[in-house]
Amino acid sequence: MSRKSLIPALLILPFAAACGGGASANEPAAREDGLAVLREPPPARPAEAARLGSAVQEARRTAIVAAAERVAPAVVSVNVLRRERVVPRSMWEEMMIPPGAEREVAGLGSGFIITPEGLVITNEHVVRAASEVMVTLPDGREFDADVVGADEVNDLALLRIRGGRGLPVAPLGNSDGLMIGEWVIAIGNPFGFLLSNPEPSVSAGVVSAVGRNIGGAGGQRSVSLDLIQTDASINPGNSGGALVNALGEVVGVNSSILSSTGGSEGLGFAIPINRARRIALDLADDGRYRRAWIGADVEAVRAEGPRRLAEVRISQVVGGSPAERAGLRRGMRVVSIGAKRIRTPLDWQAGLLNAAYGEPLEVRVMEGGRERTIRVQPGDLPSMGAERIQALRDFQLVTLTPAIRAERGLQSEQGALIVGLSDAARQLGLREGDLILQINRVRVSSAEEAARMLGQLTGTGVVMYVEREGRLAATQFMLGS
């Protein structure tokens, strides 16, 4: 080839490459035609393909899907507003924040409707000290709600939707028959409206264990007893939501998690629905739950040798209590209470928690090498029957007695037990169950004495010292004139 013929070839090759190697001018149209598959409706399936598609579609409708469809319409978001005292965190804030300053704080949780008129079960900690409660249904409807009653020990509360009528209802199941390993789903509203949708979320798992007792270690006095453990994810905002079995029945009220990060780690806990049902009935009747009391305490006695489990024996019986009248005595080894086998003192507390007021309770004991059953008729809590003293307009107090001290597990021997609080008093950081030990520099020995002292301090500052969960706490506030 001559040099003259080489130059045109070099000029033509790049042009040919740019044209796609000599593609025809019709190629853009061909590429355009390749998108027709996106524009045209899918072709009709042959009979065999349709049959297989129907089978797959049917297989997608698992028991979990059906259970979620059955319960989710009755699972609601619970949004609350509460007023809290502003606690200074530095010397600068102490100078800038006026005494008694308050702020409005929003809280959230979940719940589920149990009657067409709008009774809702949720956790007590979700609505604690709430000044306003709003319930949002999965379809976006919003209702104001009132707290019918609450029980802090069981962490359960009952709400009533204002103007509720014809609302979806969650079917309630039987938590006594739960099997370890069976499928369950947790339905609730994690993180509230951060997800911008009113519909609840569903997470699936299994029943990991039943009868779980958590807390009470390392001197901790606050415990949760006889819970269902699940690995279904329970996240912030899920509290009060429904734990549902594969039949689409609520078997538990989601309440807490154990976590080192604050998120779900597969250790979620729910209150059995059978206990929640009994408590809700009491709260619906008169706004309070009557817990069974027998007047006996137990202690663990470590056995000799390498045995890990200790025996549980009766350590105290309150004089004149149902336990004493039935024949329970100090030193008896406890084998079971009700249907619950006793291995630790927490098992004993869980058995009492599940006992019903006014219904006979069987306690199996061992004494002198002989095992026998003692029937105890539980009575009302001593603090419920004690004379209530009104202090100002904000406190209901009872004088601490040995029976009340045993009932509440208090360490102090004297004081005034708070059994009722106004909303204003709750905002001071006080709780029902606090034992008033001292007001300013004066010790308190009775409810009458506490009421008299508070009446004399109107218009002045007060420092109140209380026993709470085995610890000393203090709160400061101003009493209006």
VENFENTA-V73238 format. One line per field, one symbol per residue. phi: phi as a letter, one per 30 degrees, with the letter a starting at -180 (. if undefined). A space follows every 10 residues. Layout:
phi->???
This chain:
phi->.ddddddddd ddeedddddi iidddddedd dddddddddd ddddddeddd dddddddddd dddddddddd cedccbdccb cbcbddceca dddddccdei dbbcbcbbab abdcbddjdb cbddddcehd cbbbccdedj dcbdbcddaa bddchbbbcb ddidaiddbd dccbddcdcd jddbbccabd ihdddibddd cbbcabddab idcbjiciid cdbbbhcdcb cddbcejdej dccbdddicd cacebabcac cjcdbibcbb dedddddddd dddddbibcc ddbcibcbbd cdddiddddc dcbdcabdei deddddjdbd jddccabicc dccbeddddd dddddceice bcccbbbiic cacccccdcd deddcddccd chccbcbbdd beddddecid cdcblcddca bdddddddjd bdjdcdcach ccdccadddd ddddddcdib dbcccbcbhi bcbbbcaccd d
